[in-house]
């Protein structure tokens, strides 16, 4: 099997290993709530799958599923389904935010609110602070997403513009018992960051949110209503998000059901079955996609040439969430397409077109950035082919247009939305001369 074939195969397997149902039911059984009656709310890209699984455990007394538009949104018995925007909120997001708060209020007298939270929920369900219009909120989201800020920084700001996020949903349900079950799409798996932590007490403050805007040079670009809300919060004129300890422990439980590391472990097993040594480098990959790519390419070439950090034939795995800072309009692509292309280009420069390494990177939700692809794969010889055809990979990378060139080269991975979201997975395959001969 050629390195690129193995890289593509393992990337597709990553999408299969991202299913969340078995993880969710295991956690629910461990919480001893099976058989209980509950208001059920689910938010994010995996919301329908999580809700369907939960209904095998609890008896719903009503609730709502808020799903990003374009992702699987099948009906679940007894629960309303509302489609919201992604990556920018829309009118559906506001409708979903209102419904969440209404059902949380219903839970006050019905004793139990079960909240099932997954990535994509920040935009799919929203109710902004008073004075912030949907138009201004959309612009704030757009600026944050394109700034290059990490997801925890982005969600620090989002939490402080919302009546749903940063633990406010749980606070609104008091004195009900609130159980939050999360599947992670963020590096480090911090519950308060996943979908901006609607049931998780928030350790960040308005001052932290302002610092993010200042760090990324956004204070002058944000709509006036956004800046005014942040400054009011800093001055104490708006209540901050609820902090740890505000809700008694006996009335609030939040737990992680599945994360990127679960996918990586599954792929490591698959790689060993194919005859490769395997190592998981990290599940907390972070940083600009092009810079992360050069780092991973260096590791792969070292393994190829020197047998460190692992002897070939080997598969090196990394998961997490790289970022892409887009200046101007940008092209078609996403962090995974860009990472795969940039890593192959870096390996081409380090070791030449014959180097038997290959890279694949996918987003487990099935959609990478503004492209229709889950991700893509590339290797040094492909870079050579592109150059011979007059395609210049470095130019496509500079304009964040990796999808266009990889589509032309026939190396995109396109599955459509998966109904899950356990962050991104990058596979580096390092072959040995013996296997290639």
C-alpha positions in Angstrom: 0.0 0.0 0.0 1.4 3.4 -0.9 1.8 5.9 1.9 -0.9 8.2 0.4 -3.3 5.3 0.2 -2.8 4.4 3.9 -3.1 8.1 4.9 -6.4 8.4 3.0 -7.8 5.1 4.4 -6.9 6.0 8.0 -8.4 9.5 7.6 -11.7 8.0 6.4 -11.6 5.5 9.4 -11.3 8.5 11.7 -14.7 9.7 10.5 -16.1 6.2 11.4 -14.5 6.3 14.8 -16.0 9.6 15.6 -19.5 8.3 16.3 -20.7 9.3 19.7 -23.6 7.1 20.6 -21.9 4.4 22.6 -19.9 7.0 24.6 -23.1 8.9 25.5 -25.1 5.9 26.7 -22.2 4.7 28.8 -22.0 8.0 30.5 -25.7 8.3 31.1 -25.9 4.9 32.7 -23.0 5.9 34.9 -24.9 8.9 36.1 -27.7 6.7 37.3 -30.4 8.8 35.6 -31.8 6.1 33.3 -35.5 5.8 33.9 -35.8 9.3 35.1 -38.2 11.9 33.6 -36.4 14.9 32.2 -36.5 17.9 30.0 -34.1 17.1 27.2 -32.2 19.8 25.3 -29.4 19.0 22.7 -27.2 21.5 21.0 -24.6 21.2 18.2 -23.6 19.1 15.3 -24.0 15.8 17.2 -27.3 16.9 18.8 -29.7 14.5 17.0 -27.4 11.5 17.6 -26.9 12.4 21.3 -30.6 13.0 21.8 -31.7 9.7 20.1 -29.3 7.9 22.4 -30.5 9.7 25.5 -34.1 8.7 24.8 -33.0 5.1 25.3 -32.2 6.0 28.9 -34.5 8.8 30.1 -38.2 9.6 29.6 -38.6 13.0 28.0 -41.1 15.5 29.2 -40.4 17.7 26.2 -37.4 19.7 25.0 -35.6 20.9 21.9 -32.7 20.0 19.6 -30.7 22.9 18.1 -28.7 21.8 15.1 -26.5 23.8 12.7 -28.2 24.2 9.4 -26.8 21.7 6.8 -26.0 19.0 9.4 -28.1 15.8 10.0 -31.3 16.9 11.7 -33.6 13.9 11.9 -36.6 14.1 14.2 -36.4 12.6 17.7 -39.6 11.6 19.4 -41.1 14.3 21.6 -38.4 16.9 20.9 -38.7 20.0 18.6 -35.9 20.4 16.1 -34.7 23.9 15.2 -32.1 24.6 12.6 -29.6 27.5 13.4 -26.8 29.1 11.6 -23.2 28.0 11.4 -20.6 29.4 11.6 -22.6 32.6 12.0 -25.9 32.8 13.9 -29.1 33.5 12.1 -32.8 33.9 12.9 -33.1 30.2 13.5 -30.3 30.5 16.1 -32.3 33.1 18.0 -35.4 30.9 17.9 -33.3 28.0 19.3 -31.9 30.2 22.0 -35.3 31.3 23.1 -36.5 27.7 23.1 -33.6 26.6 25.2 -34.3 29.2 27.9 -38.1 28.4 27.8 -37.4 24.7 28.4 -34.8 25.5 31.1 -37.6 27.4 32.8 -40.0 24.5 32.5 -37.3 22.3 34.1 -37.5 24.4 37.3 -40.7 22.6 38.3 -39.9 19.3 36.7 -36.7 18.7 38.6 -34.3 17.5 35.9 -32.8 19.2 32.8 -30.6 16.9 30.7 -28.4 19.0 28.3 -26.5 17.2 25.5 -23.8 19.5 24.1 -21.5 19.2 21.1 -19.4 21.5 18.9 -21.2 23.9 16.6 -23.6 24.8 19.3 -22.2 28.3 19.8 -23.7 29.6 16.6 -26.7 27.3 16.3 -28.4 28.5 19.5 -28.1 32.1 20.7 -29.8 34.9 22.6 -27.6 38.0 22.7 -27.5 40.5 25.6 -29.9 43.3 25.4 -29.0 45.9 22.8 -27.1 43.6 20.6 -28.8 43.0 17.2 -28.5 39.8 15.1 -26.6 41.8 12.5 -24.0 43.0 15.0 -23.7 39.5 16.5 -23.1 38.0 13.1 -20.3 40.5 12.4 -18.7 39.8 15.8 -18.7 36.1 15.1 -17.3 36.7 11.6 -14.4 38.8 12.9 -13.6 36.3 15.7 -13.6 33.3 13.4 -11.3 34.9 10.9 -9.0 36.5 13.4 -6.7 33.5 14.0 -7.8 33.5 17.7 -7.9 30.1 19.4 -11.3 28.5 20.1 -11.1 29.2 23.8 -10.4 32.8 23.1 -13.2 33.0 20.6 -15.6 31.4 23.0 -14.5 33.6 25.9 -15.9 36.5 23.9 -19.0 34.6 22.8 -19.9 33.7 26.3 -20.0 37.4 27.3 -22.4 38.4 24.6 -24.9 35.7 25.4 -27.8 34.8 27.7 -27.4 31.1 26.9 -23.7 30.5 27.1 -21.1 30.4 29.9 -23.3 28.5 32.4 -26.3 30.9 31.9 -28.6 28.1 30.7 -28.0 26.1 33.9 -28.5 29.2 36.0 -31.8 29.8 34.2 -33.0 26.3 35.1 -32.4 26.7 38.9 -33.5 25.1 41.2 -33.7 22.1 38.9 -31.0 19.5 38.8 -28.9 20.0 35.6 -26.9 17.3 34.0 -24.7 18.3 31.1 -23.2 15.7 28.9 -20.5 16.9 26.4 -18.6 15.6 23.4 -15.5 17.6 22.7 -14.4 19.4 19.6 -11.8 21.6 21.3 -8.2 21.0 22.2 -7.8 20.2 25.9 -11.5 19.2 26.2 -12.5 22.0 28.5 -16.2 21.7 29.1 -16.6 25.5 29.5 -15.2 25.9 25.9 -17.3 23.3 24.1 -20.2 25.1 22.4 -19.3 27.9 24.9 -20.3 25.8 27.9 -24.1 26.6 28.3 -24.3 24.5 31.5 -20.7 25.0 32.8 -19.8 27.7 35.4 -17.5 30.1 33.6 -14.0 30.9 34.8 -13.6 33.8 32.4 -14.7 37.4 32.8 -15.7 40.4 30.7 -12.2 41.6 31.3 -10.8 38.4 29.7 -13.2 39.0 26.8 -11.9 42.5 26.3 -8.3 41.2 26.4 -9.0 38.8 23.6 -10.4 41.6 21.4 -7.3 43.8 22.2 -4.9 40.9 21.6 -6.2 40.3 18.1 -6.7 44.0 17.2 -10.5 43.7 17.0 -11.7 46.5 19.3 -11.8 49.0 16.5 -13.6 46.6 14.1 -16.3 45.3 16.3 -19.8 46.8 16.0 -20.5 49.5 18.6 -23.1 47.4 20.5 -20.6 44.6 21.0 -17.9 46.9 22.4 -20.5 48.8 24.6 -21.7 45.5 26.1 -18.1 44.3 26.9 -17.2 47.6 28.5 -20.4 47.6 30.6 -19.5 44.2 31.8 -16.0 45.2 32.7 -17.5 48.1 34.7 -19.9 45.8 36.5 -23.0 47.3 34.9 -23.9 43.9 33.4 -23.9 40.7 35.5 -21.0 38.5 34.6 -21.5 34.8 33.7 -22.1 32.5 36.7 -18.8 31.4 38.3 -17.9 28.1 39.9 -19.7 27.6 43.2 -22.7 29.8 42.3 -24.8 26.7 41.6 -24.6 24.1 44.4 -22.8 20.9 43.4 -25.8 18.7 44.2 -27.8 20.6 41.5 -25.2 20.6 38.7 -23.2 17.8 37.1 -21.2 18.2 33.9 -19.2 15.4 32.3 -17.3 14.5 29.2 -18.6 11.6 27.1 -16.2 11.5 24.1 -13.2 13.4 22.8 -10.7 13.5 20.0 -8.3 11.2 21.9 -10.9 8.4 21.5 -10.7 8.8 17.8 -6.9 8.8 17.8 -6.8 5.6 19.8 -9.1 3.9 17.4 -7.0 5.0 14.4 -3.8 3.9 16.2 -5.3 0.4 16.4 -6.3 0.5 12.7 -2.7 1.5 11.8 -1.2 -1.4 13.7 -3.6 -3.9 12.0 -2.2 -2.5 8.7 1.3 -3.4 9.8 2.5 0.1 10.9 3.9 1.2 14.2 1.8 3.9 15.6 2.1 6.8 17.9 -0.3 9.5 19.1 1.6 12.8 19.1 -1.1 14.9 20.7 -4.8 15.4 20.9 -4.3 19.1 21.7 -2.9 20.4 18.4 -3.2 24.2 18.2 -1.8 27.0 16.2 -1.8 28.4 12.6 -2.4 25.5 10.2 0.6 26.3 8.0 2.9 26.4 11.0 1.6 23.2 12.5 2.0 21.6 9.1 5.7 22.4 8.9 6.2 21.1 12.5 4.5 17.8 11.6 6.4 17.5 8.3 9.7 17.9 10.2 8.7 15.1 12.6 7.7 12.8 9.7 10.9 13.4 7.7 13.0 12.8 10.9 11.2 9.5 11.3 11.8 8.6 7.7 15.6 9.5 7.7 16.6 8.8 11.3 13.9 6.6 12.9 13.0 9.2 15.5 10.6 9.6 17.2 9.5 6.3 15.7 10.9 3.8 13.3 9.2 3.4 10.0 6.9 2.0 8.7 4.9 4.2 11.0 1.8 6.3 11.4 2.0 9.5 13.5 -1.3 10.9 14.7 -2.3 14.3 15.9 -5.7 15.7 16.8 -7.0 19.1 17.8 -7.9 22.3 16.0 -5.5 24.4 14.0 -6.5 27.9 13.0 -6.4 29.9 9.8 -6.2 33.6 9.9 -7.9 35.0 6.7 -7.1 38.5 5.6 -9.5 39.7 2.9 -11.9 37.4 1.1 -9.8 34.2 1.0 -10.5 31.2 -1.1 -12.2 27.8 -0.6 -10.8 25.6 2.1 -10.4 25.0 5.8 -7.7 24.2 8.4 -7.5 20.5 7.4 -7.1 21.0 3.7 -4.6 23.7 4.3 -2.7 21.5 6.8 -2.4 18.5 4.5 -1.2 20.6 1.6 1.2 22.6 3.6 2.7 19.5 5.3 3.3 17.9 1.9 4.9 21.0 0.6 7.2 21.2 3.6 8.2 17.6 3.3 8.8 18.1 -0.4 11.2 21.0 0.5 12.9 19.0 3.3 13.3 15.6 1.6 12.5 15.9 -2.1 9.7 14.6 -4.2 10.6 10.9 -3.7 10.2 11.0 0.1 7.8 8.3 1.1 5.7 10.2 3.5 2.0 11.3 3.2 -0.4 13.5 5.1 -4.1 13.4 5.5 -6.3 15.7 7.7 -10.0 15.7 8.2 -12.6 17.4 10.4 -14.7 14.7 12.1 -17.9 16.7 11.5 -17.4 16.1 7.7 -17.1 19.7 6.7 -13.8 21.6 6.7 -14.1 25.4 6.7 -16.1 26.8 3.8 -15.5 23.8 1.6 -17.8 20.9 1.0 -15.0 18.4 1.9 -14.1 16.8 5.2 -10.5 17.3 4.4 -7.8 16.0 2.0 -4.5 14.3 1.6 -1.2 15.1 -0.1 2.4 13.9 -0.4 5.7 15.2 -1.8 5.3 13.5 -5.3 1.9 15.2 -5.6 3.5 18.5 -5.0 6.0 17.8 -7.8 3.1 16.8 -10.1 1.2 20.0 -9.2 4.3 22.1 -10.1 4.7 20.3 -13.4 1.1 21.1 -14.2 1.7 24.8 -13.6 -0.1 24.7 -10.2 1.8 26.5 -7.5 0.8 25.1 -4.1 2.4 28.0 -2.2 0.1 30.5 -4.0 -3.0 28.5 -3.1 -1.9 28.3 0.5 -1.2 32.1 0.6 -4.8 32.8 -0.5 -6.3 30.0 1.7 -7.6 28.1 -1.3 -6.4 24.6 -0.6 -9.7 23.0 -1.7 -9.3 24.3 -5.2 -5.9 22.8 -5.9 -6.6 19.5 -4.1 -9.8 19.1 -5.9 -7.9 19.6 -9.2 -5.4 17.0 -8.1 -8.1 14.6 -7.0 -7.1 14.3 -3.3 -10.1 15.7 -1.4 -12.0 13.5 1.1 -15.7 14.3 0.7 -18.3 12.6 2.9 -20.9 15.2 3.8 -21.8 16.1 7.4 -21.2 13.1 9.7 -23.6 14.0 12.6 -20.7 14.0 14.9 -18.0 16.5 16.0 -14.8 15.3 17.8 -12.4 17.9 16.3 -9.9 17.3 13.6 -7.5 14.3 13.0 -4.2 14.5 11.1 -2.4 11.4 9.9 1.2 11.2 8.8 2.3 8.0 7.2 6.0 7.3 7.1 7.0 4.4 4.9 10.3 2.4 4.8 12.5 1.8 1.8 11.8 -2.0 2.1 8.1 -1.5 1.8 8.5 0.9 -1.1 10.8 -1.4 -3.1 
